[in-house]
C-alpha cells in the first residue's frame, strides 16, 4: 500500500463521517426535535451540540488537509485534481458555515434559560437549520467529489 492510498483512505473516511453526521442531523435529528416545544429544543441542543462540535470539525479538517496533500502526491490526473479541488472547496464550505454561523448560534443558545427561551429562538433556529442545509450540501459535495477523485 502506497502513501497516496493511505491518504485517500483517510480522506474518504473523514469526509464520509463528516457528511454522514451532517446528513443525519438534517434529515432525522432536527425534524424530530423541532416537533417539541422550544424549551425541549434548547435543552437538547445544549447537550447535543457540544458533542457534535467536538467530533465533526476534526473530520472536516483532516479531509480538507488530506485533499490538499493529495494534490501534490504521486501523479494525479486532471480529473483527480479537479474533483479534489471541488472536494476541498466543499470541506471549506462546511468549515466556514460551521464556524461562521452554526457554532456561534450553538454557543448563544447554550446560554439561554431552557425554561424560558427568548423571543429570538425561532429566527435563530430557522437560520441554524437553513445554514445547516448549506453545510450538509457542502459536506456531501466534498465526499462525492473525493470519491470521484479516488475512482478516477
C-alpha positions, 0 to 999 in steps of 0.5 A: 500500500502506497502513501497516496492510498493511505491518504485517500483512505483517510480522506474518504473516511473523514469526509464520509463521517463528516457528511454522514453526521451532517446528513443525519442531523438534517434529515432525522435529528432536527425534524424530530426535535423541532416537533417539541416545544422550544424549551425541549429544543434548547435543552437538547441542543445544549447537550447535543451540540457540544458533542457534535462540535467536538467530533465533526470539525476534526473530520472536516479538517483532516479531509480538507488537509488530506485533499490538499496533500493529495494534490501534490502526491504521486501523479494525479490526473486532471480529473483527480485534481479537479474533483479534489479541488471541488472536494476541498472547496466543499470541506471549506464550505462546511468549515466556514458555515460551521464556524461562521454561523452554526457554532456561534448560534450553538454557543448563544443558545447554550446560554439561554434559560431552557425554561424560558427561551427568548423571543429570538429562538425561532429566527435563530433556529430557522437560520441554524437549520437553513445554514445547516442545509448549506453545510450538509450540501457542502459536506456531501459535495466534498465526499462525492467529489473525493470519491470521484477523485479516488475512482478516477 
